[in-house]
């Protein structure tokens, strides 16, 4: 087996030095360590599920754009299916990760912890997008076209952020994390514009104004969760966290 390729020479050398006696116990420690470094099937499955969850959350944000544009019943059902599947993946990871993390070394344990943190944010994105879908589906009058355009722009930004996150985790590319962190400011800017339109302008006569702001807030919070994912990707690659630290520029 490949991982034992170096052992025969070591054992032969040791035997010649000790008169043909058994090799030192340290050789067994190396074998045990190498077993812990070997990819565990459960670990690989957990990482695969996390990447899949990222694509599911991304698809939900694509479908919310369709729902806002066409009031598509199929888009609403697709968003609901995405939300349910994200819940199921989160339950599976919660159940399987404690046992898997006891069978791996520190490096792989960090990867598993990243899976746990990521699925929490992804499941929350699914909930937030579902809340937007429910509000769109329940409306009795048409959302103003200008507001729809802003909401679609926000959903598109979150979609692209999640796409970059998926690519970043798949290739362990820190530049993807930096790109997502830069995109968050665009999302905040659009959300701020909508709040100015409906609050600063005191546009209280618009019955849809409050609903639009709740949708915008949900999409902006989805972007915050995508930002958390980017920070987790950065931490996994660079070895240190960006959270709870003095503000710094990571886009450079």
C-alpha positions, 0 to 999 in steps of 0.5 A, a space after each residue: 500500500 502506498 502509505 507503507 512504502 517507506 516502512 520496509 526500509 526503515 524496518 530493515 535499517 532498524 533490524 540491522 542496528 538491533 540484531 534483527 529485533 522488532 522495530 521500535 513502537 514509534 513506527 506504529 505511531 506513524 501508521 496510526 497518524 497516517 490512518 487519521 490523515 486518510 480521507 474518511 468516507 463520512 467526511 467526504 460525504 459531509 463536504 459533498 453535502 455542504 457544496 451541494 447545499 451551496 448550489 441549492 441556496 444559489 438556485 433559490 435566489 435564482 428562482 426568487 428572481 423568476 418569482 418577482 419577475 413573472 409571479 411564477 407558481 413553479 418558481 415558488 414551489 422550487 424555492 420551497 423545495 430548496 428550503 426543505 432540502 437545505 433543512 434536510 442537509 443541515 439535519 444530516 450534517 448535525 447527525 453525522 459530524 460528531 462521529 466523523 470529527 473524532 476520526 480525523 486529524 486537526 487539519 481535516 477537523 477544521 474542514 468538518 467544522 467549516 462544513 458545520 458553520 457553512 450549513 448553518 448560514 446556508 440553511 438560514 439563507 434558504 429560510 430568508 429567501 422563502 420568507 421573500 417568496 411567501 410575501 410575493 405570493 401573498 400580495 394582493 396588489 402589484 409591487 411597483 416596477 422600480 421596487 421589483 428591479 431593486 429586489 431582483 438586483 439584490 437577489 442577483 447579487 446574492 446568487 453571484 455571491 453563492 456561486 463564487 462561494 461554491 467555486 471557492 470552496 471547491 478549488 480552495 481559492 481565496 480570491 473568490 472569498 475576497 470577491 464575495 466580501 467586496 460584493 456585500 457593499 453593493 447589496 448594502 447600497 441597494 438596500 439603503 436606497 430602498 429604505 430611503 425611497 420608502 422611509 426618508 421620503 415618508 412614502 406612507 401612502 404606498 401599501 406595498 412599501 412596508 412589504 418591500 422593505 421586509 423583502 429587501 431586509 431579508 435579501 440583505 441579511 442573506 448577503 450577510 450570511 453569504 459574507 459569513 461563508 466567504 469569511 469561513 472560506 478565507 479562514 480555512 485557506 489562510 489559517 486565521 479568522 476575519 471575524 471579531 477582529 479590527 476592520 481590515 481590507 481583505 480585497 487587496 
